[in-house]
Amino acid sequence: MRWESTAAVARVSVLPAGLALVAVLFRQPDLLVLAAPLALAALPLVRRPSGRPRPVLELGVDTVGEGAAVPAALSVADAGGAQTLALSLGTPDWVRPASGTAVATVTRPRDGAPVGASVALVARRWGHSAVGPGSVTLSACGGLLRAGPGEVPAQRVRVFPLAEPYAGDALVPRARGNVGVHRSLRAGEGSELAGVRPFAPGDRMRRINWRTSLRSGALRSGELQVNATTTERDADVVLLLDARFDAGTSDGVDGRASGIDIAVRATAVLADFYLSLGDRVGLMTYTGQARRLPARAGRGQRDRVLTGLLDTSAPRAGGGEPRLAAPAGLDPRALVLVVSPLVGRYVFEQAAALGRAGHTVVVVNTLPADAAPEDAGPWTVPVTRLWLLERATRIAQLRSFGVPVVSWRGRGSLDTVLQQLTRAASRGGASWGGGRR
């Protein structure tokens, strides 16, 4: 950017000179009175800025969650003498102004203060979003000089899906038992001390805490104290996200959610929940192509899962239904959660195949209740009813195979079915709902 003269410079230079010339030629001194104010208006040009302004757009964060603020600040270097700044910031994706439009105007910055402007933005939806490009214009010398409009390059920001606090049952139906790699939240046999409690029938003698029993006088009263422990387990949870088709409308975090929105957020919630328990969590996403993240534990895995969810692209329009690649190398005892709007046909076949292979499978239905085709016609209503009927039939068939299907409702959505699967596994392998794998 560089400073250039505006049309006002011609008015404050040519007009006074012309009036002065006419006053001298025709001996009209009153014209000099008219020319004087115009000549004085050109005096600010004496302090003409000499620098070449360089605008830079910076975001306060590069990774946020849905609904979080994204502060955007524009700073302009070598802009000494600028009196006004106008910024128009493009927001083509889901990071949008908190209110109004992404336009900021700064008038007469303080002497010595950096020239810049800020815009309050909010991340409305998960995914990779761009802020910008933008356009900035500066003016100086009372509007006689202008720099710009100059383009400001766009900046990228990652918006993680909203992972609401999830309170659910910590059961994993076919975990590898009490010898594992992390502490469980459930009381039971293990090596992690959880406290001291009174002796109860069934407690083993080696669990008696003799020091506490002697100190409290429990031996005289006949009430022994035993060590309470928590169980340990070795469990894998594999999340299969089906994002090949979508249904419903996406309006961002504060509006309506499409089937893919619900599926991505549910996957983030479940991954965060099981990772917080110390379980190993893996992810496999089906969009245009299958992508797999091996099962691991720890906080780093949470970031990897959330980053993997950001690559969930918008489903393609038209064409045939792409098949789902069979997940290879699954732990036979892993809990497999298939998260899907259940729009296509192959997702039902994949879930049934996993169930027949002996895996513990739960299908999480994320189809919105108000989902409807975008293009309405005379046959839209009957065709939609037929499709819903066919979909309900496939869900019933899947349940008859012993694969439960539950609708995602947030907190505790999987509790009942996990309890039933755990009881079925303890009875020797009978599947949920009475079916056989």
SESE-197954 format. One line per field, with one value per residue (C-alpha): residue in one letter; x, y, z. Coordinates in Angstrom, 3 decimals. Layout:
BEGIN
res (A / ...)
east (X / ...)
north (Y / ...)
up (Z / ...)
***
This chain:
BEGIN
res (M / R / W / E / S / T / A / A / V / A / R / V / S / V / L / P / A / G / L / A / L / V / A / V / L / F / R / Q / P / D / L / L / V / L / A / A / P / L / A / L / A / A / L / P / L / V / R / R / P / S / G / R / P / R / P / V / L / E / L / G / V / D / T / V / G / E / G / A / A / V / P / A / A / L / S / V / A / D / A / G / G / A / Q / T / L / A / L / S / L / G / T / P / D / W / V / R / P / A / S / G / T / A / V / A / T / V / T / R / P / R / D / G / A / P / V / G / A / S / V / A / L / V / A / R / R / W / G / H / S / A / V / G / P / G / S / V / T / L / S / A / C / G / G / L / L / R / A / G / P / G / E / V / P / A / Q / R / V / R / V / F / P / L / A / E / P / Y / A / G / D / A / L / V / P / R / A / R / G / N / V / G / V / H / R / S / L / R / A / G / E / G / S / E / L / A / G / V / R / P / F / A / P / G / D / R / M / R / R / I / N / W / R / T / S / L / R / S / G / A / L / R / S / G / E / L / Q / V / N / A / T / T / T / E / R / D / A / D / V / V / L / L / L / D / A / R / F / D / A / G / T / S / D / G / V / D / G / R / A / S / G / I / D / I / A / V / R / A / T / A / V / L / A / D / F / Y / L / S / L / G / D / R / V / G / L / M / T / Y / T / G / Q / A / R / R / L / P / A / R / A / G / R / G / Q / R / D / R / V / L / T / G / L / L / D / T / S / A / P / R / A / G / G / G / E / P / R / L / A / A / P / A / G / L / D / P / R / A / L / V / L / V / V / S / P / L / V / G / R / Y / V / F / E / Q / A / A / A / L / G / R / A / G / H / T / V / V / V / V / N / T / L / P / A / D / A / A / P / E / D / A / G / P / W / T / V / P / V / T / R / L / W / L / L / E / R / A / T / R / I / A / Q / L / R / S / F / G / V / P / V / V / S / W / R / G / R / G / S / L / D / T / V / L / Q / Q / L / T / R / A / A / S / R / G / G / A / S / W / G / G / G / R / R)
east (0.000 / 1.120 / -0.302 / -2.056 / -3.769 / -7.534 / -9.803 / -9.889 / -6.248 / -7.214 / -10.012 / -7.819 / -4.959 / -6.467 / -9.412 / -7.397 / -4.809 / -7.509 / -9.334 / -6.084 / -5.259 / -8.698 / -8.447 / -5.164 / -6.218 / -9.578 / -8.582 / -11.164 / -9.620 / -12.815 / -11.983 / -8.855 / -11.120 / -12.827 / -9.514 / -7.889 / -9.946 / -9.386 / -5.654 / -5.587 / -7.267 / -4.144 / -1.824 / -2.066 / -0.129 / 2.947 / 3.037 / 2.501 / 3.108 / 6.189 / 5.848 / 4.272 / 1.525 / 1.663 / -1.516 / -1.291 / -4.275 / -3.768 / -6.147 / -5.983 / -6.314 / -5.736 / -7.775 / -11.108 / -14.253 / -17.692 / -19.289 / -15.977 / -14.816 / -12.219 / -10.660 / -9.346 / -6.954 / -5.594 / -2.368 / -0.865 / 2.871 / 4.435 / 1.082 / 2.150 / -0.068 / -3.131 / -6.336 / -8.941 / -8.886 / -11.682 / -11.578 / -13.939 / -13.267 / -14.596 / -16.095 / -16.951 / -17.026 / -18.481 / -16.402 / -18.698 / -19.170 / -20.541 / -23.018 / -23.628 / -21.000 / -17.230 / -16.593 / -14.534 / -13.718 / -11.145 / -11.030 / -8.012 / -5.743 / -3.806 / -0.398 / 2.205 / -0.397 / -0.272 / -2.811 / -5.208 / -8.718 / -10.347 / -13.413 / -15.218 / -15.891 / -17.517 / -16.917 / -20.387 / -19.582 / -16.818 / -14.315 / -11.517 / -12.557 / -11.014 / -11.132 / -10.615 / -9.417 / -10.126 / -9.862 / -8.297 / -8.261 / -6.397 / -6.805 / -4.604 / -4.235 / -7.926 / -8.910 / -6.493 / -4.452 / -5.611 / -3.842 / -5.647 / -7.889 / -5.306 / -5.982 / -5.300 / -4.585 / -6.936 / -6.041 / -7.029 / -8.582 / -9.517 / -12.881 / -13.242 / -16.730 / -18.550 / -17.815 / -20.406 / -19.792 / -20.999 / -22.107 / -22.702 / -22.081 / -18.413 / -19.195 / -17.333 / -19.188 / -16.203 / -13.213 / -10.219 / -11.040 / -9.397 / -5.807 / -5.319 / -3.377 / -5.385 / -7.542 / -11.286 / -13.964 / -15.700 / -15.050 / -13.784 / -10.706 / -7.573 / -4.302 / -5.388 / -6.290 / -9.569 / -9.949 / -10.754 / -14.161 / -15.676 / -15.305 / -18.158 / -19.011 / -16.964 / -13.907 / -10.592 / -8.321 / -5.445 / -7.550 / -7.719 / -5.957 / -4.507 / -2.923 / -6.197 / -8.106 / -5.714 / -5.601 / -9.387 / -10.009 / -11.964 / -10.486 / -12.089 / -15.459 / -15.198 / -15.343 / -12.339 / -11.313 / -10.376 / -8.765 / -11.232 / -9.835 / -10.903 / -10.788 / -8.439 / -9.328 / -7.827 / -10.439 / -10.566 / -13.337 / -13.503 / -15.648 / -16.837 / -18.144 / -20.324 / -20.370 / -21.095 / -24.594 / -26.252 / -29.813 / -31.296 / -30.094 / -26.938 / -27.299 / -24.276 / -23.870 / -26.849 / -29.248 / -30.458 / -28.049 / -27.821 / -27.193 / -23.461 / -23.306 / -24.876 / -22.653 / -19.416 / -20.338 / -21.440 / -18.156 / -16.205 / -18.211 / -17.792 / -14.080 / -13.517 / -15.534 / -13.752 / -10.327 / -11.007 / -11.541 / -8.150 / -9.476 / -7.843 / -9.960 / -9.648 / -11.438 / -12.406 / -14.223 / -16.076 / -16.449 / -15.095 / -12.494 / -11.917 / -9.464 / -8.286 / -6.714 / -5.298 / -6.585 / -4.470 / -4.923 / -4.000 / -4.633 / -2.682 / -5.123 / -7.993 / -6.353 / -5.709 / -9.333 / -10.672 / -8.269 / -9.364 / -12.988 / -12.188 / -11.321 / -14.892 / -15.834 / -19.287 / -21.005 / -21.099 / -24.347 / -25.623 / -24.013 / -24.303 / -23.774 / -20.095 / -19.333 / -17.801 / -14.395 / -14.378 / -12.271 / -9.314 / -7.393 / -10.127 / -9.602 / -12.180 / -13.079 / -13.335 / -16.548 / -17.452 / -19.690 / -21.080 / -22.156 / -24.302 / -27.492 / -28.330 / -29.184 / -27.535 / -27.859 / -24.285 / -23.971 / -26.589 / -24.710 / -21.434 / -22.904 / -24.499 / -21.223 / -19.329 / -21.940 / -21.719 / -17.929 / -18.355 / -17.714 / -19.728 / -21.451 / -23.741 / -25.209 / -25.796 / -28.535 / -27.955 / -30.755 / -32.505 / -36.179 / -37.048 / -34.946 / -36.668 / -35.605 / -34.506 / -36.363 / -40.068 / -42.337 / -45.702 / -44.166 / -41.871 / -44.157 / -45.102 / -41.550 / -40.163 / -42.648 / -41.680 / -37.993 / -38.565 / -40.551 / -37.749 / -35.200 / -37.236 / -37.417 / -33.644 / -33.193 / -35.551 / -33.607 / -30.348 / -31.749 / -32.945 / -29.323 / -28.337 / -26.993 / -28.709 / -29.596 / -29.997 / -30.787 / -28.284 / -29.773 / -26.594 / -26.061 / -26.477 / -27.664 / -25.857 / -26.321 / -29.253 / -27.900 / -24.396 / -25.862 / -27.845 / -24.806 / -22.689 / -25.261 / -25.532 / -21.742 / -21.610 / -24.224 / -21.932 / -22.244 / -25.968 / -26.385 / -28.607 / -32.311 / -32.210 / -30.550 / -27.542 / -24.296)
north (0.000 / 3.558 / 7.002 / 8.603 / 11.935 / 12.075 / 14.316 / 16.746 / 17.694 / 19.129 / 21.132 / 22.717 / 23.486 / 24.340 / 26.390 / 28.731 / 29.265 / 29.994 / 32.411 / 34.214 / 34.554 / 35.923 / 38.345 / 39.734 / 39.959 / 41.575 / 43.435 / 41.696 / 41.408 / 39.895 / 36.708 / 36.364 / 36.117 / 33.134 / 31.539 / 31.828 / 29.114 / 26.708 / 27.360 / 26.775 / 23.392 / 22.235 / 22.952 / 19.361 / 18.233 / 19.803 / 16.773 / 14.203 / 10.593 / 9.037 / 5.346 / 2.497 / 0.969 / -2.812 / -4.375 / -7.657 / -9.696 / -11.807 / -14.150 / -14.463 / -18.250 / -20.870 / -23.646 / -23.163 / -25.065 / -24.445 / -21.333 / -19.833 / -16.318 / -15.759 / -12.306 / -10.843 / -7.882 / -5.859 / -3.926 / -1.587 / -0.925 / 2.285 / 4.050 / 7.104 / 10.076 / 7.999 / 9.576 / 6.955 / 3.230 / 1.210 / -2.592 / -4.950 / -8.580 / -11.487 / -14.411 / -17.038 / -20.009 / -20.676 / -18.154 / -15.152 / -11.771 / -11.892 / -9.200 / -7.208 / -7.385 / -7.781 / -4.076 / -1.819 / 1.880 / 3.715 / 7.516 / 9.559 / 7.089 / 8.515 / 9.950 / 7.244 / 4.477 / 1.645 / 1.916 / -1.007 / -2.318 / -5.370 / -7.436 / -9.833 / -13.187 / -16.406 / -19.974 / -21.195 / -24.704 / -27.295 / -27.715 / -25.835 / -22.205 / -19.147 / -15.597 / -13.178 / -12.088 / -8.517 / -5.026 / -2.098 / 1.591 / 4.441 / 8.179 / 11.070 / 14.844 / 15.484 / 13.104 / 14.553 / 11.325 / 7.729 / 4.373 / 1.352 / -0.433 / -3.099 / -6.815 / -8.647 / -12.394 / -14.870 / -16.711 / -20.272 / -21.475 / -24.958 / -25.295 / -28.469 / -29.974 / -29.159 / -31.902 / -31.357 / -32.968 / -36.543 / -38.492 / -42.112 / -45.656 / -46.612 / -50.210 / -51.913 / -55.229 / -57.394 / -55.655 / -57.850 / -58.026 / -56.758 / -56.913 / -53.836 / -50.692 / -48.070 / -47.420 / -47.793 / -45.706 / -48.819 / -50.485 / -54.061 / -56.259 / -54.385 / -52.928 / -49.270 / -48.272 / -46.341 / -46.135 / -48.177 / -49.667 / -52.126 / -55.849 / -57.406 / -61.035 / -62.204 / -60.044 / -61.839 / -62.064 / -60.446 / -57.298 / -56.706 / -53.515 / -54.644 / -51.304 / -49.410 / -52.171 / -52.081 / -48.290 / -47.909 / -50.672 / -52.643 / -55.935 / -55.514 / -54.684 / -57.384 / -54.937 / -55.371 / -52.760 / -53.773 / -51.962 / -50.816 / -50.965 / -50.057 / -52.427 / -52.103 / -52.944 / -53.163 / -51.932 / -50.678 / -48.487 / -48.055 / -45.278 / -45.764 / -42.458 / -42.759 / -39.356 / -40.421 / -38.910 / -36.137 / -35.249 / -32.116 / -28.522 / -27.189 / -23.759 / -23.828 / -24.465 / -22.304 / -23.516 / -26.679 / -29.576 / -31.940 / -35.652 / -35.192 / -32.405 / -34.651 / -37.574 / -35.588 / -34.032 / -37.388 / -38.954 / -36.165 / -36.577 / -40.356 / -40.192 / -37.621 / -39.686 / -42.999 / -41.375 / -39.697 / -43.199 / -44.293 / -46.549 / -46.776 / -45.099 / -45.522 / -43.713 / -44.675 / -42.151 / -42.885 / -39.862 / -39.836 / -42.331 / -44.283 / -42.885 / -44.748 / -43.638 / -46.549 / -47.015 / -45.283 / -43.701 / -40.334 / -36.664 / -36.642 / -39.155 / -36.789 / -34.073 / -36.555 / -37.694 / -34.134 / -33.198 / -36.246 / -35.196 / -31.836 / -33.625 / -34.891 / -33.318 / -32.442 / -35.452 / -35.449 / -34.855 / -37.439 / -40.651 / -44.116 / -45.072 / -45.687 / -48.900 / -49.007 / -50.591 / -53.314 / -52.251 / -54.618 / -55.547 / -54.847 / -56.237 / -59.037 / -57.613 / -53.983 / -52.025 / -50.840 / -47.765 / -47.076 / -43.415 / -42.665 / -40.927 / -44.342 / -42.902 / -45.436 / -49.214 / -50.382 / -49.061 / -51.597 / -54.376 / -53.300 / -53.240 / -56.659 / -58.090 / -56.814 / -58.370 / -61.726 / -61.592 / -61.597 / -57.933 / -55.990 / -53.425 / -50.516 / -48.351 / -44.711 / -43.132 / -39.404 / -38.657 / -35.405 / -35.711 / -32.879 / -34.116 / -33.623 / -33.373 / -29.914 / -30.022 / -30.503 / -31.803 / -33.516 / -36.915 / -35.770 / -36.695 / -40.238 / -41.043 / -39.818 / -41.977 / -45.032 / -44.363 / -43.974 / -47.221 / -49.053 / -47.549 / -48.651 / -52.170 / -52.326 / -51.079 / -53.813 / -56.427 / -55.173 / -55.500 / -59.020 / -59.895 / -58.807 / -55.342 / -52.601 / -49.263 / -46.254 / -42.631 / -40.066 / -37.905 / -36.754 / -37.560 / -41.242 / -42.246 / -45.598 / -46.540 / -48.933 / -50.824 / -51.137 / -52.568 / -55.110 / -56.043 / -56.464 / -58.767 / -60.735 / -61.135 / -62.347 / -65.021 / -66.556 / -64.603 / -64.168 / -60.909 / -57.960 / -58.343 / -62.124 / -62.446 / -64.574 / -63.441)
up (0.000 / -0.677 / -0.106 / -3.066 / -3.571 / -3.629 / -5.686 / -2.764 / -3.429 / -6.814 / -5.248 / -2.562 / -4.977 / -8.345 / -7.087 / -4.814 / -7.547 / -10.114 / -7.826 / -7.003 / -10.725 / -11.508 / -8.556 / -9.872 / -13.518 / -12.873 / -9.732 / -7.555 / -4.058 / -2.691 / -4.603 / -2.458 / 0.568 / -1.054 / -2.034 / 1.420 / 3.218 / 0.343 / 0.447 / 4.216 / 3.698 / 1.860 / 4.803 / 6.214 / 3.140 / 4.740 / 7.107 / 4.403 / 5.599 / 4.063 / 5.004 / 3.075 / 5.258 / 5.701 / 7.125 / 9.039 / 10.264 / 13.386 / 15.180 / 18.936 / 18.673 / 16.003 / 17.654 / 19.434 / 20.245 / 18.811 / 20.283 / 21.422 / 20.600 / 17.886 / 18.344 / 15.100 / 15.222 / 12.316 / 12.803 / 10.210 / 10.306 / 8.935 / 9.064 / 11.046 / 10.332 / 9.453 / 10.702 / 9.796 / 9.167 / 7.577 / 7.679 / 5.876 / 6.790 / 4.778 / 6.719 / 4.075 / 6.467 / 9.925 / 11.884 / 11.789 / 13.504 / 17.030 / 15.973 / 12.813 / 10.090 / 10.109 / 9.501 / 11.775 / 11.534 / 13.656 / 13.612 / 14.647 / 16.450 / 19.381 / 18.595 / 18.935 / 19.241 / 16.708 / 13.930 / 13.949 / 14.479 / 16.032 / 15.164 / 17.514 / 15.831 / 17.030 / 15.821 / 14.836 / 13.553 / 13.674 / 10.861 / 9.154 / 8.659 / 7.049 / 8.382 / 5.524 / 3.097 / 4.069 / 2.681 / 4.556 / 3.629 / 5.378 / 5.066 / 6.221 / 5.951 / 6.446 / 3.661 / 1.111 / 1.028 / 0.900 / 1.080 / -0.242 / -0.461 / 0.259 / 0.582 / 3.831 / 3.404 / 5.042 / 8.233 / 9.085 / 12.330 / 13.523 / 15.252 / 17.302 / 17.680 / 20.881 / 23.422 / 26.125 / 29.520 / 29.279 / 32.322 / 31.475 / 32.596 / 32.388 / 31.422 / 28.604 / 28.128 / 27.145 / 28.707 / 29.384 / 33.084 / 36.215 / 35.024 / 32.926 / 32.292 / 34.135 / 37.145 / 36.771 / 38.447 / 39.770 / 43.100 / 42.969 / 43.002 / 42.022 / 43.239 / 43.478 / 47.053 / 47.233 / 51.027 / 54.110 / 54.910 / 57.404 / 56.774 / 54.771 / 53.970 / 51.003 / 51.731 / 51.545 / 54.570 / 52.700 / 52.347 / 56.114 / 57.152 / 60.498 / 61.336 / 61.043 / 62.831 / 65.826 / 65.985 / 65.939 / 68.458 / 65.885 / 67.097 / 70.519 / 69.007 / 66.366 / 63.423 / 61.176 / 58.611 / 55.061 / 52.162 / 49.509 / 45.988 / 42.482 / 39.566 / 36.655 / 33.105 / 29.664 / 27.203 / 23.610 / 22.227 / 18.447 / 16.977 / 13.385 / 12.017 / 8.910 / 7.191 / 3.603 / 3.583 / 5.534 / 6.440 / 7.931 / 8.067 / 9.695 / 11.313 / 13.589 / 17.282 / 18.297 / 15.602 / 13.982 / 13.610 / 10.668 / 10.959 / 10.356 / 12.956 / 15.574 / 14.563 / 14.750 / 18.103 / 19.509 / 18.397 / 20.096 / 23.313 / 23.430 / 22.637 / 25.363 / 27.868 / 27.326 / 27.125 / 30.475 / 31.903 / 30.603 / 27.844 / 24.454 / 21.783 / 18.026 / 15.212 / 11.686 / 9.507 / 6.281 / 3.992 / 0.475 / 1.640 / 4.826 / 7.358 / 10.415 / 13.690 / 15.735 / 19.272 / 21.892 / 25.296 / 26.769 / 26.235 / 22.995 / 21.529 / 22.310 / 20.218 / 17.417 / 17.424 / 17.359 / 14.584 / 12.617 / 12.953 / 11.355 / 8.120 / 7.832 / 4.524 / 3.277 / 1.686 / -2.068 / -3.914 / -6.371 / -7.503 / -6.061 / -2.463 / -1.663 / 0.154 / 3.612 / 3.918 / 6.548 / 9.551 / 9.829 / 12.930 / 15.481 / 18.960 / 19.405 / 22.816 / 21.666 / 22.065 / 18.547 / 18.368 / 14.881 / 14.781 / 11.736 / 10.521 / 9.014 / 5.617 / 3.319 / 3.050 / 3.504 / 7.061 / 8.167 / 6.392 / 7.986 / 11.497 / 10.995 / 9.670 / 12.705 / 14.981 / 13.192 / 13.551 / 17.324 / 18.101 / 20.663 / 18.422 / 19.292 / 16.526 / 17.496 / 15.384 / 14.734 / 12.257 / 13.322 / 14.157 / 11.755 / 8.823 / 5.470 / 1.803 / 0.687 / -2.655 / -2.002 / -4.739 / -5.122 / -4.294 / -1.492 / 1.416 / 0.287 / -0.821 / 2.505 / 4.397 / 2.360 / 2.978 / 6.733 / 6.748 / 4.929 / 7.324 / 10.359 / 8.916 / 8.549 / 12.124 / 13.361 / 11.385 / 12.845 / 16.354 / 15.585 / 14.755 / 18.263 / 17.339 / 19.387 / 17.790 / 20.090 / 19.261 / 20.464 / 23.215 / 24.892 / 28.549 / 29.357 / 25.881 / 25.969 / 29.630 / 29.273 / 26.283 / 27.786 / 30.981 / 28.959 / 26.875 / 30.002 / 31.589 / 28.333 / 28.152 / 31.754 / 30.915 / 28.349 / 25.103 / 24.463 / 22.621 / 23.330 / 22.656 / 22.593 / 19.186 / 18.418 / 16.830)
***
